[in-house]
């Protein structure tokens, strides 16, 4: 089942008392969960292993034999599987009378299920994952109820309503043309299916299109940033019935959205869709995420009424008392409130002292203090709302590390998250090597991107496009690079596509497909580019990096080089080449990169700047400070600070604008970008927010041009959420 809000999560299950009918089938993405309840005391009696690879349908001939066979192992009560029981409930009991079914539920057993009673198979990755969550007490019980019952929840703690639908089927002989019954997909009621079949027959005939329509009309909620319906790879993978497609980035989101658009158009135009406008528009994501958005649309009025009727049903998700009991982000808050406040003040004072000690310009110090004055409640509230998502991401990371052979003593990021819960407002400091505002200690700003987005789910992440390239084009006076950046629009042409295209032309590239492999090579190209800017030697650039450098993960380097070799050079002569062979082959890829005219020009100008810094003993930055070389600072470090300070100068008006506007909320400062949101969660407010920050960036560009006497830098603020969604 897919939860509300467009999250497309499969609802997990754990055991807890619940008012459900004597036998209930809960339909999951790959099979039902069978649970038996006693109507007299409203108690659930089942065990985790009753997750079956079967299809749930209604009983048509009052034959309960298969159900008895499947439930026969549950005859003996097992209370150890119960996670939570309300204090006012009676103890669980089991009636010796035969199973009585007031409603006609029947599991349709798999064809290979033997007549001898045995537990359903739980030997699939999907089922094993659900079992693990149940056994670790990290799941929910979901129970079909009518919405009217929701108010009477005195005996159930922590109730949360989730919009969904019951699983039903049509009786035998639905079609007058034949005696056989009509197969109904999971999660669709008979009345809704009939309406879809009557008004959108081509959609009804295709299971994927049918599920996609139901998802968009009943589950997906308009994103407040655009007003459009999100349609992303996780949802599409579940709609296609294969959740693992999302993990492999093979959900083919745009393909399904386009097929649905065409089918709905044909149905609503009586078969001729050539001259009629499409029922909705499919908008791609600018930054290549496997996600599109769909403009809200209407279907024929009787079908809209059927969707409204279906929306009156609900699922009740009962959060057990033990849910994630072993993980508590608040455990970092030790001591009384006054002690915690004193600790926060101490950390803030220590961060702000770095500005005084390092002679940071007053304007930059004011920006730092304004960031520290942001309201505590904003970050606490966001952190609390995202707790479950953060812990889920941490668990995913733990599984990755365990799969790589690591030995874990605790959940990854748990200590960092607890420290953040103690001092929620992000603190920033200065270092001796740059004026950049760097996260001070554990901070939301230092979390991985997925975790940051979980905390600031309705915010915009805006950043400068190709910041270092744009700065180099102006500060290093490289007109050809500025002309190239001016031509880069959207995904069709960028620095990364240009370098990959050049490699494909210079090398055999037998396995490289830009549509499939650009994401794979982008990480290596990014490391190469940053190495170029920050002084990496030519021989290391030629080898695509230096595996012996202290800051380099050697294993990751060789894996990245191996992938580049395979894509652009083909298979190695030996099945498992040694490290020196991988490095030697990577030299061919690096040499091809160094032959690009823009790379050659950047290297030549970089070396000229380094020579000038070495000769003059330093360089004057955009704030008028002379940054000198010394025993602990070589010309490469000075050049890096010069570039980073210019980046800060361009971004400062953006931060100051957001912080001074009461209609905007500031989230995080991220060097070349910010995380922000309007106070009003309306699409027009998000569009206005983006426009204001872009105007502020233009002021920053102009200020840098005037102070440094250089051509304007070719950059603008891009939003990771997608420009098309905000247009």
Residue pairs with C-beta under 8 A, 6 or more apart in sequence:
1 10
1 11
1 26
1 27
1 28
1 29
1 142
1 164
1 187
1 315
2 8
2 9
2 10
2 164
2 215
2 219
2 235
2 238
3 9
3 11
3 162
3 164
3 219
4 162
4 163
4 164
4 219
4 221
5 221
6 219
6 220
6 221
6 223
6 229
6 230
6 232
6 235
7 234
8 215
8 219
8 232
8 234
8 235
8 238
9 234
10 28
10 29
10 238
10 243
11 28
11 140
11 142
11 162
11 164
11 315
11 317
12 130
12 133
12 134
12 138
12 139
12 140
13 26
13 28
13 33
13 130
13 134
13 139
13 140
13 141
13 142
14 83
14 133
14 134
14 137
14 138
14 139
14 140
14 141
14 320
14 323
15 44
15 46
15 48
15 81
15 82
15 83
15 134
15 141
16 44
16 82
16 83
16 84
16 85
16 141
16 318
16 320
17 42
17 43
17 44
17 82
17 84
17 85
17 86
17 89
17 155
17 156
18 37
18 42
18 44
18 141
18 143
18 156
18 316
18 318
19 42
19 143
19 145
19 149
20 35
20 37
20 42
20 44
20 143
20 144
20 145
21 37
21 39
21 102
21 103
21 105
22 36
22 37
22 38
22 39
22 99
22 100
22 101
22 102
22 103
23 34
23 35
23 36
23 37
23 67
23 71
23 99
23 101
23 103
23 105
24 35
24 36
24 37
24 105
24 143
24 144
25 32
25 33
25 34
25 56
25 105
25 107
25 167
26 32
26 33
26 35
26 142
26 143
26 144
27 56
27 167
27 186
27 187
28 51
28 126
28 130
29 126
29 238
29 241
29 243
30 53
30 124
30 126
30 127
30 241
30 243
31 51
31 52
31 53
31 54
31 55
31 126
31 127
32 51
32 52
32 54
32 55
32 56
32 107
32 167
33 50
33 51
33 52
34 46
34 50
34 51
34 52
34 70
34 71
34 107
34 120
35 44
35 45
35 46
35 50
36 44
36 45
36 46
36 71
36 74
36 99
37 43
37 44
37 45
38 45
38 93
38 94
38 95
39 102
40 95
41 89
41 90
41 92
41 93
42 89
43 89
43 92
43 93
44 82
44 141
45 74
45 77
45 78
45 92
45 94
46 74
46 81
47 74
47 78
47 81
48 81
48 122
48 130
48 131
48 134
48 135
49 119
49 120
49 122
49 131
50 70
50 71
50 74
50 119
50 120
51 120
51 122
51 127
51 130
51 131
52 70
52 107
52 110
52 120
52 121
53 110
53 120
53 121
53 124
53 127
54 70
54 107
54 108
54 109
54 110
54 113
54 120
55 107
55 108
55 186
56 105
56 106
56 107
56 108
56 167
56 186
57 106
57 107
57 108
57 169
57 184
58 104
58 105
58 106
58 168
58 169
58 171
59 67
59 101
59 104
59 105
59 106
60 104
60 106
60 171
60 172
60 181
62 104
63 106
64 99
64 101
64 106
66 106
66 107
66 108
66 109
67 99
67 101
67 105
67 106
67 107
68 99
69 109
69 113
69 115
69 117
70 107
70 109
70 113
70 117
70 120
71 99
72 117
73 117
73 118
73 119
75 94
76 94
77 92
77 93
77 94
79 92
81 134
82 92
83 137
83 320
83 321
83 322
83 323
84 157
84 320
84 321
84 322
85 92
86 155
86 156
86 157
88 155
89 155
113 120
121 127
122 128
122 131
125 244
126 243
130 139
133 139
137 320
137 322
137 323
137 325
137 326
138 323
138 324
139 323
140 317
140 318
140 319
140 320
140 323
141 317
141 318
141 320
142 162
142 164
142 315
142 316
142 317
142 318
143 315
143 316
143 318
144 166
144 313
144 315
144 316
145 314
145 315
145 316
146 312
146 313
146 314
147 161
147 312
147 313
147 314
149 316
150 159
150 161
150 314
150 316
153 159
153 316
156 316
156 318
157 318
157 319
157 321
158 318
158 319
158 320
158 321
159 316
159 317
159 318
159 319
160 316
160 317
160 318
160 319
161 314
161 315
161 316
161 317
162 314
162 315
162 316
162 317
163 218
163 219
163 311
163 314
163 315
164 187
164 218
164 219
164 313
164 314
164 315
165 187
165 188
165 189
165 192
165 214
165 218
165 310
165 313
166 189
166 313
167 186
167 187
167 188
168 184
168 188
168 189
168 190
169 181
169 183
169 184
169 190
170 181
170 182
170 184
170 190
170 193
171 181
172 179
172 180
172 181
173 179
173 180
173 181
174 181
174 182
175 182
184 190
184 193
185 193
185 207
185 210
185 211
187 211
187 214
188 196
188 210
188 214
189 310
189 313
191 306
191 309
191 310
192 214
192 306
192 307
192 309
192 310
193 204
195 302
195 303
195 306
196 203
196 204
196 210
196 213
196 303
196 306
197 204
198 302
198 303
199 267
199 299
199 300
199 302
199 303
200 213
200 263
200 264
200 267
200 268
200 299
200 300
200 303
201 267
202 209
202 263
202 266
202 267
203 209
203 210
203 213
203 260
203 263
203 264
203 267
204 210
206 259
206 263
208 239
208 240
208 256
208 259
209 256
209 259
209 260
209 263
211 239
212 231
212 236
212 239
212 256
212 257
212 260
213 260
213 264
213 299
215 235
215 239
216 229
216 231
216 260
216 294
217 299
217 307
218 307
218 310
218 311
219 235
220 229
220 230
220 231
220 235
221 229
222 228
222 229
222 296
223 229
223 230
223 293
223 725
224 458
224 681
224 682
224 683
224 686
225 458
225 460
225 683
225 686
225 721
225 725
225 726
226 293
226 683
226 686
226 721
226 722
226 725
226 726
227 296
227 682
227 683
228 283
228 293
228 294
228 295
228 296
228 725
229 293
229 294
229 295
229 296
230 291
230 293
231 253
231 256
231 257
231 282
231 291
231 292
231 293
231 294
232 253
232 289
232 290
232 291
232 292
233 245
233 246
233 249
233 251
233 253
233 290
233 291
234 243
234 246
234 251
236 245
236 246
236 251
236 252
236 253
236 256
237 243
237 244
237 245
237 246
237 251
239 256
240 251
240 256
245 251
245 252
246 290
249 290
249 519
251 290
253 290
253 291
253 292
254 282
254 284
254 292
257 282
257 292
257 294
258 282
261 278
261 279
261 280
261 282
262 273
264 279
264 280
264 297
264 299
265 273
265 276
265 278
265 279
266 272
266 273
268 276
268 279
268 299
268 300
269 275
269 276
279 297
279 298
279 299
280 294
280 295
280 296
280 297
281 294
281 295
282 292
282 293
282 294
283 292
283 293
283 294
283 295
283 722
283 724
283 725
284 292
284 722
284 724
285 291
285 292
285 293
285 722
285 724
285 725
286 490
286 491
286 718
286 719
286 722
286 723
286 724
287 491
287 718
287 720
287 722
288 491
288 518
288 519
289 722
293 722
293 724
293 725
298 304
299 307
324 387
324 388
324 391
327 391
327 411
327 414
329 383
329 387
329 390
329 417
329 418
329 420
329 421
330 418
330 421
331 418
332 418
332 419
332 420
332 421
332 422
333 340
333 421
333 422
334 340
335 343
340 422
343 422
343 423
344 422
344 423
344 425
347 423
347 427
347 440
347 441
348 372
348 427
350 429
350 440
351 368
351 372
351 427
351 428
351 429
351 440
351 441
352 365
352 368
352 369
352 372
354 360
354 429
354 430
354 431
354 440
355 364
355 365
355 368
355 429
355 430
356 365
358 430
358 431
358 432
359 625
360 368
360 430
360 435
361 435
361 623
361 625
363 652
364 430
364 435
364 437
364 623
364 648
364 652
367 437
367 652
367 655
367 656
367 659
368 428
368 430
368 437
370 655
370 656
370 659
371 426
371 428
371 437
371 655
371 659
371 666
371 669
372 425
372 427
372 428
374 425
374 426
374 666
375 425
376 424
376 425
378 665
379 424
379 425
379 426
379 444
380 424
382 455
382 456
383 390
383 420
383 421
383 424
383 444
383 455
386 454
386 455
386 457
389 454
390 413
390 417
390 451
390 454
390 455
391 411
393 413
393 448
393 450
393 451
393 454
394 411
394 412
394 413
394 414
394 417
395 411
397 412
397 413
398 408
398 411
398 412
401 408
401 412
402 408
413 447
413 451
415 442
416 442
416 446
416 447
417 442
419 441
419 442
420 442
420 443
420 444
420 447
423 441
423 442
424 444
426 439
426 443
426 444
426 445
426 668
426 669
427 439
427 440
427 441
427 443
428 437
428 438
428 439
428 440
428 443
428 445
428 669
429 437
429 438
429 439
429 440
430 436
430 437
430 438
431 438
433 633
433 637
433 640
433 641
434 640
434 641
434 644
434 645
435 621
435 623
435 641
435 644
435 645
435 648
436 644
436 645
436 647
436 648
436 671
437 648
437 669
437 671
439 445
439 446
444 452
444 455
444 668
445 452
445 668
445 669
445 670
447 455
452 461
452 668
452 675
453 461
456 667
456 668
456 675
456 677
458 677
458 681
459 665
459 667
459 675
459 676
459 677
460 675
460 676
460 677
460 686
460 689
460 690
460 719
460 720
460 721
461 670
461 673
461 674
461 675
461 719
461 720
461 721
462 654
462 673
462 674
462 676
462 690
462 693
462 717
462 718
462 719
462 720
463 670
463 672
463 673
463 674
463 717
463 718
463 720
464 470
464 647
464 650
464 651
464 672
464 673
464 697
464 715
464 716
464 717
464 718
465 488
465 715
465 716
465 717
465 718
466 485
466 488
466 494
466 495
466 714
466 715
467 647
467 672
467 715
468 529
468 530
468 533
468 643
468 647
469 481
469 485
469 495
469 529
470 482
470 485
470 713
470 714
470 715
471 643
471 646
471 647
471 650
471 713
472 478
472 481
472 533
472 602
472 605
472 606
472 643
473 479
473 481
473 482
473 485
473 711
473 713
473 714
474 482
474 704
474 705
474 708
474 710
474 711
474 712
474 713
474 714
475 642
475 643
475 646
475 708
475 710
476 602
476 605
476 606
476 609
477 605
477 710
477 711
478 601
478 602
478 605
479 711
480 597
480 598
480 601
481 598
481 601
481 602
482 711
482 714
484 498
484 598
485 495
485 714
485 715
486 714
487 493
488 494
488 495
491 497
495 525
495 529
496 518
496 521
496 522
496 525
496 526
497 514
497 518
498 596
498 598
499 525
499 528
499 529
499 593
499 596
499 599
500 512
500 514
500 518
500 521
500 522
500 525
501 514
502 592
502 593
502 595
502 596
503 509
503 512
503 521
503 568
503 589
503 592
503 593
504 512
504 514
504 568
506 592
506 595
507 568
507 569
507 588
507 589
507 592
508 568
508 569
508 570
509 567
509 568
510 570
511 517
511 566
511 567
511 570
512 521
512 567
512 568
517 567
520 563
520 567
521 563
521 564
521 567
523 560
524 544
524 560
524 561
524 563
524 564
525 593
527 544
527 545
527 560
528 541
528 544
528 545
528 590
528 593
531 540
531 541
531 545
532 541
532 599
532 602
532 603
532 606
533 602
533 606
533 640
533 643
534 636
534 639
534 640
535 606
535 610
535 635
535 636
535 637
535 639
535 640
536 545
536 546
538 594
538 603
540 546
540 549
541 590
541 593
541 594
542 587
542 590
542 591
542 594
543 561
543 583
543 586
543 587
543 590
544 557
544 560
544 561
544 564
544 586
544 589
544 590
545 552
545 557
545 560
545 561
546 552
546 557
547 554
547 557
547 558
547 579
547 583
548 554
558 579
558 582
558 583
561 582
561 583
561 585
561 586
561 589
562 577
562 582
564 586
564 589
565 572
565 582
565 585
565 586
565 589
568 589
568 592
569 585
569 588
569 589
572 581
572 585
574 581
577 585
593 599
594 600
594 603
606 639
609 619
609 639
610 635
610 636
610 639
612 619
613 619
613 629
613 635
613 638
613 639
614 629
614 635
617 628
617 629
618 626
618 627
618 628
618 629
618 638
619 626
619 627
619 638
619 639
619 642
620 626
620 627
621 627
621 641
621 642
621 645
621 646
622 645
622 646
622 649
622 704
622 707
622 708
623 645
623 649
624 707
625 645
627 638
627 641
627 642
627 645
628 638
629 635
629 638
644 671
646 704
646 708
647 671
647 672
648 671
649 700
649 703
649 704
649 707
650 697
650 700
650 701
650 703
650 704
650 713
650 715
651 671
651 672
651 673
651 674
651 697
651 700
652 700
653 696
653 697
653 699
653 700
653 703
654 674
654 693
654 696
654 697
654 700
654 717
655 666
655 669
655 674
656 696
657 692
657 693
657 695
657 696
658 664
658 666
658 674
658 676
658 692
658 693
658 696
659 666
661 692
662 679
663 678
663 679
663 680
663 685
664 676
664 677
664 678
664 679
664 689
664 692
665 676
665 677
665 678
665 679
666 674
666 675
666 676
667 674
667 675
667 676
667 677
668 674
668 675
673 717
674 693
676 689
676 693
677 686
677 689
678 685
678 686
678 688
678 689
679 685
683 726
686 726
687 726
687 727
690 717
690 719
690 726
693 717
694 716
694 717
697 715
697 716
697 717
701 712
701 713
701 715
702 712
704 710
704 713
705 711
705 712
705 713
719 726
